[in-house]
Amino acid sequence: MTRLAVLISFSGEGGVERMVLNLVEGFAARGIGVDLLAIRADSAHLGSLPPGVQLIDLGVRHSALAIGPLARYLRRARPVALLAAKDRAIRAAVAARALAGVPCRIVGRLGTNLSAALEGRSGLARWLRVAPMRLFYPHVDHVVCVSDGVREDAARLTGLDGERLSVVRNPVVTPRLATLAQEVPEHPWIADTGVPLILGAGRLTEQKDFPTLLRAFAKLRATRPARLVILGDGRGRSRLEQLAAELGVAGDVALPGFTPNPYAWMTKARLFVLSSAWEGSPNVLTEALALGVPSVSTDCPSGPREVLAGGRWGPLVPVGDADGLAAAMAATLDAPQPPDVLRAAVSAYTRDAAAAAYLARLGVTPNNELPLKG
């Protein structure tokens, strides 16, 4: 059996981890064996893996410390190719291949707009992130970006030419998505369908800008009954709880924490809202549309504009604009687009399409156990 290696740091329960595991499922469904090389292998996402996928815990907590164990793995296992998810994992893969001295095609996956993420940081902080990319990325065989915006940003930061960079849409729509969406969350608001339920989801961090969502919700709540649920955990929880109390909406806001099945909540929501300051390609927004849930998003760099086709499938508002977000939420609640239209809008974001595209870039085909050249 052809075996691929997939390197990822499980730094949380976010969208990157979920998307990489969806890809791994797609590889396995095509008869490709996968060695899942895990940094911090204590993620809630690792509950069960499909047949043909072997979890290998590298026994380290940081990508830089994974170089030695990864080099030893490459010498022993000789995978036909390695997919490295996230910037630091990509750099570790390049260093490990050089240390191991064995041939192995390396494909990196970039899932965020790094320039936007570094905005406001000091010049030294930006240099410390970008300089290693210019040093290591010329030794990567190919880099897959999750959106056109990420690809343009990666080209600027790394100096790689167009042939070394490509866009593959995230494997958001999986065969189990609809099944998981049929589950019913245990929460008293679920049964009370008379009050619209609005959903946000993501790590409770600066990137997701949930304070703006809370302010927008407070403005909306002043004009009509509504409830807001924000799924996810993070260091920003206490700040959000405090802000909800200050805005006078704490009784209509719930923060249930991380859930491995956000889709059950999505199908019970009247509206999904993405309030992020930056993204790569927003998986939760794509998932909401795939389940037919009307959605609103900030026009952040990058991804929402691509997913929503410039506002065709849902309103786009400026980052940090609570007034604009509240108005867009009200308008969408009053005139939602049909679910079938929204589902069709994200038909390109399937697990099988993404898996096939990644295998092509990794140089492997399911019907041939030899890696492709090039």
LOPA-509891 format. One record per residue (C-alpha): x, y, z; residue number from 1. Coordinates in Angstrom, 3 decimals. Example, Ala and Ser with C-alpha at 12.3 -4.5 7.8 and 13.67 -1.06 7.14 Angstrom:
ATOM:c1:c2:c3:i
ATOM:12.300:-4.500:7.800:1
ATOM:13.670:-1.060:7.140:2
end
This chain:
ATOM:c1:c2:c3:i
ATOM:0.000:0.000:0.000:1
ATOM:1.169:3.511:-0.827:2
ATOM:1.877:5.364:2.414:3
ATOM:1.836:9.098:2.902:4
ATOM:2.999:11.022:5.913:5
ATOM:0.950:13.920:7.269:6
ATOM:2.592:16.192:9.835:7
ATOM:0.461:18.439:12.030:8
ATOM:0.684:20.115:15.399:9
ATOM:-2.564:19.702:17.320:10
ATOM:-2.407:23.093:18.975:11
ATOM:-6.121:23.186:19.719:12
ATOM:-9.540:22.121:18.529:13
ATOM:-9.707:24.563:15.631:14
ATOM:-10.551:24.384:11.972:15
ATOM:-7.050:23.495:10.762:16
ATOM:-7.020:20.270:12.733:17
ATOM:-10.507:19.347:11.567:18
ATOM:-9.704:20.035:7.916:19
ATOM:-6.480:18.012:7.974:20
ATOM:-8.308:15.052:9.492:21
ATOM:-10.990:15.374:6.798:22
ATOM:-8.204:15.208:4.213:23
ATOM:-6.729:12.148:5.889:24
ATOM:-10.144:10.479:5.686:25
ATOM:-10.279:11.345:1.998:26
ATOM:-6.870:9.773:1.416:27
ATOM:-7.860:6.611:3.286:28
ATOM:-11.098:6.358:1.301:29
ATOM:-8.951:6.091:-1.841:30
ATOM:-6.870:3.231:-0.454:31
ATOM:-3.895:5.385:0.510:32
ATOM:-2.262:4.486:3.812:33
ATOM:-1.473:7.462:6.049:34
ATOM:1.005:7.909:8.872:35
ATOM:-0.413:10.797:10.901:36
ATOM:2.615:12.354:12.589:37
ATOM:1.311:14.298:15.547:38
ATOM:2.872:17.059:17.581:39
ATOM:0.859:17.451:20.808:40
ATOM:-1.277:14.388:20.124:41
ATOM:-3.806:15.129:22.867:42
ATOM:-6.513:16.709:20.723:43
ATOM:-10.228:16.043:21.108:44
ATOM:-10.299:15.602:17.321:45
ATOM:-8.324:12.349:17.582:46
ATOM:-11.160:10.277:18.968:47
ATOM:-11.271:7.822:16.040:48
ATOM:-9.326:7.433:12.827:49
ATOM:-10.334:5.473:9.712:50
ATOM:-8.747:2.142:8.759:51
ATOM:-5.386:2.581:7.084:52
ATOM:-4.469:5.614:9.189:53
ATOM:-1.752:5.109:11.790:54
ATOM:-1.281:7.730:14.500:55
ATOM:2.370:8.303:15.361:56
ATOM:2.951:10.540:18.360:57
ATOM:6.302:12.286:17.856:58
ATOM:6.484:12.842:21.600:59
ATOM:7.181:16.562:21.458:60
ATOM:5.171:19.720:22.166:61
ATOM:6.648:22.091:19.580:62
ATOM:7.374:21.863:15.849:63
ATOM:11.047:22.829:16.282:64
ATOM:11.553:19.862:18.614:65
ATOM:9.993:17.500:16.055:66
ATOM:12.907:17.713:13.593:67
ATOM:14.893:14.848:15.158:68
ATOM:11.966:12.412:15.587:69
ATOM:10.697:13.291:12.123:70
ATOM:14.109:12.639:10.549:71
ATOM:14.264:9.236:12.231:72
ATOM:10.773:8.451:10.936:73
ATOM:11.724:9.425:7.367:74
ATOM:14.788:7.151:7.435:75
ATOM:12.766:4.224:8.761:76
ATOM:9.424:4.517:6.953:77
ATOM:10.436:6.123:3.617:78
ATOM:6.947:7.555:2.796:79
ATOM:6.385:8.531:-0.822:80
ATOM:5.519:12.086:0.221:81
ATOM:4.857:14.250:3.266:82
ATOM:2.126:16.836:3.749:83
ATOM:3.009:19.424:6.386:84
ATOM:0.169:21.551:7.753:85
ATOM:0.976:25.025:9.130:86
ATOM:4.049:27.182:8.656:87
ATOM:6.203:25.862:11.498:88
ATOM:5.489:22.248:10.521:89
ATOM:6.555:23.034:6.958:90
ATOM:9.884:24.377:8.190:91
ATOM:10.373:21.356:10.456:92
ATOM:9.693:19.006:7.531:93
ATOM:12.318:20.676:5.348:94
ATOM:14.928:20.508:8.113:95
ATOM:14.098:16.872:8.926:96
ATOM:14.387:15.770:5.294:97
ATOM:17.819:17.398:5.038:98
ATOM:18.896:15.717:8.287:99
ATOM:17.531:12.327:7.226:100
ATOM:19.174:12.472:3.805:101
ATOM:16.351:10.558:2.125:102
ATOM:14.176:11.532:-0.860:103
ATOM:10.670:12.576:0.077:104
ATOM:8.408:15.040:-1.697:105
ATOM:7.227:17.756:0.696:106
ATOM:3.988:19.648:0.176:107
ATOM:3.044:22.380:2.632:108
ATOM:-0.423:23.619:3.495:109
ATOM:-0.994:27.242:4.466:110
ATOM:-4.346:27.989:6.038:111
ATOM:-4.176:31.612:7.169:112
ATOM:-3.368:35.060:5.866:113
ATOM:-0.138:35.573:7.778:114
ATOM:0.269:39.251:6.881:115
ATOM:-3.123:40.014:8.405:116
ATOM:-2.310:37.930:11.469:117
ATOM:0.949:39.870:11.971:118
ATOM:-0.621:43.291:11.507:119
ATOM:0.094:45.454:14.519:120
ATOM:3.076:43.354:15.605:121
ATOM:6.531:44.870:15.921:122
ATOM:8.916:44.858:12.991:123
ATOM:11.082:42.317:14.801:124
ATOM:8.128:39.985:15.399:125
ATOM:7.167:40.121:11.734:126
ATOM:10.768:39.520:10.651:127
ATOM:11.090:36.503:12.941:128
ATOM:8.093:34.892:11.210:129
ATOM:8.785:35.882:7.607:130
ATOM:12.585:35.467:7.389:131
ATOM:12.468:31.700:8.080:132
ATOM:9.833:31.287:5.383:133
ATOM:12.149:32.843:2.797:134
ATOM:14.930:30.546:4.011:135
ATOM:13.016:27.254:4.128:136
ATOM:10.240:27.501:1.545:137
ATOM:12.503:27.364:-1.548:138
ATOM:13.167:23.745:-0.474:139
ATOM:9.467:22.844:-0.376:140
ATOM:8.268:21.056:-3.501:141
ATOM:4.853:22.711:-3.498:142
ATOM:2.675:24.863:-1.239:143
ATOM:-1.115:24.516:-1.190:144
ATOM:-3.082:27.571:-0.065:145
ATOM:-6.680:27.439:1.101:146
ATOM:-7.847:30.582:-0.712:147
ATOM:-6.769:33.021:-3.393:148
ATOM:-6.070:35.604:-0.708:149
ATOM:-3.726:33.246:1.166:150
ATOM:-1.967:32.376:-2.101:151
ATOM:-1.341:36.036:-2.921:152
ATOM:-0.063:36.658:0.593:153
ATOM:2.183:33.584:0.509:154
ATOM:3.694:34.662:-2.797:155
ATOM:4.609:38.041:-1.297:156
ATOM:6.060:36.580:1.878:157
ATOM:8.002:33.634:0.452:158
ATOM:9.017:34.892:-2.987:159
ATOM:7.887:31.587:-4.535:160
ATOM:6.770:31.715:-8.150:161
ATOM:3.267:30.869:-9.292:162
ATOM:4.035:27.281:-10.283:163
ATOM:5.053:26.401:-6.735:164
ATOM:1.809:27.731:-5.242:165
ATOM:-1.765:26.631:-5.853:166
ATOM:-5.221:26.928:-4.296:167
ATOM:-7.241:23.935:-3.106:168
ATOM:-10.541:24.557:-1.364:169
ATOM:-10.883:23.105:2.113:170
ATOM:-12.476:19.646:2.559:171
ATOM:-15.430:21.019:4.480:172
ATOM:-18.308:18.951:3.110:173
ATOM:-17.887:15.337:4.224:174
ATOM:-20.214:12.328:4.043:175
ATOM:-20.832:12.526:7.805:176
ATOM:-21.658:16.247:7.898:177
ATOM:-25.405:15.804:7.395:178
ATOM:-25.494:12.889:9.857:179
ATOM:-23.802:14.868:12.622:180
ATOM:-26.077:17.815:11.912:181
ATOM:-29.108:15.709:12.825:182
ATOM:-28.021:15.376:16.456:183
ATOM:-29.775:17.581:18.995:184
ATOM:-27.657:19.600:21.454:185
ATOM:-28.649:19.456:25.105:186
ATOM:-29.666:23.028:25.764:187
ATOM:-33.039:24.539:26.721:188
ATOM:-32.891:27.093:23.900:189
ATOM:-33.002:24.385:21.229:190
ATOM:-36.650:23.536:21.872:191
ATOM:-37.750:27.186:21.967:192
ATOM:-37.957:27.838:18.242:193
ATOM:-39.988:30.995:18.725:194
ATOM:-36.849:33.013:19.494:195
ATOM:-34.237:33.168:16.690:196
ATOM:-30.962:31.483:17.594:197
ATOM:-27.826:33.167:16.223:198
ATOM:-24.574:31.201:16.171:199
ATOM:-20.905:32.098:16.205:200
ATOM:-18.069:29.584:16.503:201
ATOM:-14.301:29.562:16.868:202
ATOM:-11.552:29.937:19.394:203
ATOM:-12.204:32.749:21.840:204
ATOM:-9.211:34.755:20.668:205
ATOM:-8.440:38.126:19.119:206
ATOM:-8.653:36.713:15.598:207
ATOM:-12.359:35.857:15.831:208
ATOM:-13.296:39.309:17.242:209
ATOM:-16.304:38.070:19.194:210
ATOM:-16.536:41.390:21.085:211
ATOM:-17.766:42.970:17.844:212
ATOM:-20.303:40.156:17.472:213
ATOM:-21.511:40.762:21.036:214
ATOM:-21.910:44.499:20.404:215
ATOM:-23.768:43.817:17.160:216
ATOM:-25.999:41.310:18.929:217
ATOM:-26.798:43.830:21.671:218
ATOM:-27.925:46.320:19.017:219
ATOM:-30.062:43.661:17.331:220
ATOM:-31.451:42.453:20.666:221
ATOM:-32.631:45.983:21.441:222
ATOM:-35.049:45.764:18.498:223
ATOM:-36.254:42.134:18.604:224
ATOM:-36.061:38.894:20.610:225
ATOM:-32.954:36.854:19.799:226
ATOM:-30.361:34.615:21.443:227
ATOM:-26.667:34.217:20.712:228
ATOM:-24.555:31.083:21.159:229
ATOM:-20.784:31.214:20.662:230
ATOM:-19.123:27.794:20.462:231
ATOM:-15.464:27.490:21.386:232
ATOM:-12.948:27.948:24.158:233
ATOM:-9.998:30.243:24.663:234
ATOM:-8.379:32.884:26.785:235
ATOM:-11.003:35.477:25.815:236
ATOM:-13.897:33.782:27.637:237
ATOM:-13.908:35.960:30.767:238
ATOM:-13.713:39.140:28.687:239
ATOM:-16.709:38.065:26.618:240
ATOM:-18.728:37.162:29.689:241
ATOM:-17.942:40.534:31.216:242
ATOM:-18.822:42.382:28.010:243
ATOM:-22.140:40.551:27.681:244
ATOM:-23.014:41.642:31.207:245
ATOM:-21.996:45.247:30.507:246
ATOM:-24.162:45.282:27.371:247
ATOM:-27.128:43.898:29.284:248
ATOM:-27.489:40.764:27.156:249
ATOM:-25.877:38.124:29.379:250
ATOM:-29.224:36.365:29.798:251
ATOM:-29.477:35.882:26.036:252
ATOM:-25.860:34.832:25.412:253
ATOM:-24.476:31.321:25.956:254
ATOM:-20.849:30.160:25.757:255
ATOM:-21.082:26.336:25.880:256
ATOM:-17.362:25.857:25.175:257
ATOM:-15.783:23.523:22.649:258
ATOM:-17.993:20.897:21.038:259
ATOM:-16.760:18.201:18.652:260
ATOM:-20.077:18.494:16.793:261
ATOM:-20.843:22.144:16.029:262
ATOM:-23.017:21.036:13.102:263
ATOM:-25.853:20.033:15.423:264
ATOM:-25.959:23.647:16.619:265
ATOM:-25.696:25.037:13.092:266
ATOM:-28.844:23.359:11.838:267
ATOM:-30.782:24.717:14.806:268
ATOM:-29.569:28.282:14.180:269
ATOM:-31.587:30.832:12.239:270
ATOM:-28.371:32.694:11.361:271
ATOM:-24.617:32.102:11.438:272
ATOM:-22.250:35.046:11.904:273
ATOM:-18.501:35.211:11.267:274
ATOM:-16.982:38.289:12.924:275
ATOM:-13.282:37.542:12.330:276
ATOM:-10.520:40.111:11.956:277
ATOM:-8.618:37.743:9.660:278
ATOM:-8.941:34.229:8.243:279
ATOM:-7.432:31.949:5.636:280
ATOM:-10.572:30.272:4.389:281
ATOM:-13.271:30.263:7.078:282
ATOM:-14.377:26.674:7.558:283
ATOM:-17.262:27.394:9.917:284
ATOM:-18.759:29.826:7.408:285
ATOM:-18.464:27.217:4.654:286
ATOM:-19.957:24.548:6.914:287
ATOM:-22.911:26.761:7.761:288
ATOM:-23.652:27.346:4.080:289
ATOM:-23.218:23.627:3.349:290
ATOM:-25.967:22.986:5.902:291
ATOM:-28.202:25.637:4.338:292
ATOM:-27.859:28.156:7.188:293
ATOM:-28.118:31.854:6.201:294
ATOM:-24.867:33.619:7.061:295
ATOM:-23.266:37.019:7.546:296
ATOM:-19.532:37.739:7.623:297
ATOM:-16.959:40.432:8.011:298
ATOM:-15.048:41.166:4.827:299
ATOM:-11.750:40.198:6.444:300
ATOM:-8.574:39.034:4.736:301
ATOM:-8.970:36.451:3.436:302
ATOM:-11.599:33.971:2.387:303
ATOM:-15.098:35.235:3.294:304
ATOM:-15.374:37.280:0.108:305
ATOM:-14.490:34.159:-1.893:306
ATOM:-16.880:31.880:0.001:307
ATOM:-19.760:34.361:-0.214:308
ATOM:-18.973:35.314:-3.839:309
ATOM:-18.544:38.987:-3.047:310
ATOM:-21.749:39.135:-0.997:311
ATOM:-23.964:37.114:-3.332:312
ATOM:-24.562:34.342:-0.763:313
ATOM:-24.552:36.563:2.319:314
ATOM:-23.720:40.130:3.405:315
ATOM:-20.129:41.255:3.920:316
ATOM:-19.430:44.058:6.384:317
ATOM:-16.210:45.853:7.387:318
ATOM:-14.102:44.322:10.157:319
ATOM:-14.996:45.722:13.570:320
ATOM:-18.195:47.444:12.367:321
ATOM:-20.780:46.475:15.001:322
ATOM:-23.461:48.745:13.515:323
ATOM:-23.006:47.292:10.037:324
ATOM:-22.953:43.761:11.389:325
ATOM:-26.167:44.312:13.354:326
ATOM:-27.917:45.717:10.276:327
ATOM:-26.754:42.784:8.129:328
ATOM:-27.933:40.304:10.770:329
ATOM:-31.376:41.908:10.895:330
ATOM:-31.695:42.009:7.103:331
ATOM:-30.694:38.355:6.755:332
ATOM:-33.096:37.222:9.479:333
ATOM:-35.878:39.091:7.675:334
ATOM:-35.055:37.759:4.203:335
ATOM:-32.941:34.576:4.332:336
ATOM:-31.774:32.875:1.162:337
ATOM:-33.182:29.385:0.422:338
ATOM:-31.158:26.527:1.962:339
ATOM:-30.700:24.722:-1.356:340
ATOM:-29.157:27.850:-2.895:341
ATOM:-26.682:28.146:-0.020:342
ATOM:-25.715:24.466:-0.195:343
ATOM:-25.013:24.719:-3.915:344
ATOM:-22.834:27.785:-3.339:345
ATOM:-20.156:25.699:-1.572:346
ATOM:-20.288:22.578:-3.730:347
ATOM:-16.558:22.941:-4.522:348
ATOM:-15.609:22.467:-0.861:349
ATOM:-15.965:18.680:-0.653:350
ATOM:-13.677:16.200:1.037:351
ATOM:-13.289:14.058:-2.064:352
ATOM:-12.455:16.959:-4.382:353
ATOM:-9.857:18.270:-1.933:354
ATOM:-8.298:14.853:-1.369:355
ATOM:-7.911:14.286:-5.118:356
ATOM:-6.309:17.706:-5.571:357
ATOM:-3.858:17.173:-2.703:358
ATOM:-2.887:13.712:-3.953:359
ATOM:-2.102:15.214:-7.354:360
ATOM:0.221:17.757:-5.745:361
ATOM:1.769:15.118:-3.516:362
ATOM:2.514:13.091:-6.641:363
ATOM:0.398:10.056:-5.810:364
ATOM:-2.558:8.478:-7.544:365
ATOM:-4.859:5.928:-5.879:366
ATOM:-4.513:3.471:-8.778:367
ATOM:-0.723:3.532:-8.862:368
ATOM:1.560:2.852:-5.919:369
ATOM:4.400:4.782:-7.517:370
ATOM:4.769:8.531:-6.924:371
ATOM:4.280:10.740:-9.932:372
ATOM:7.245:12.751:-11.130:373
ATOM:7.367:16.523:-11.097:374
end
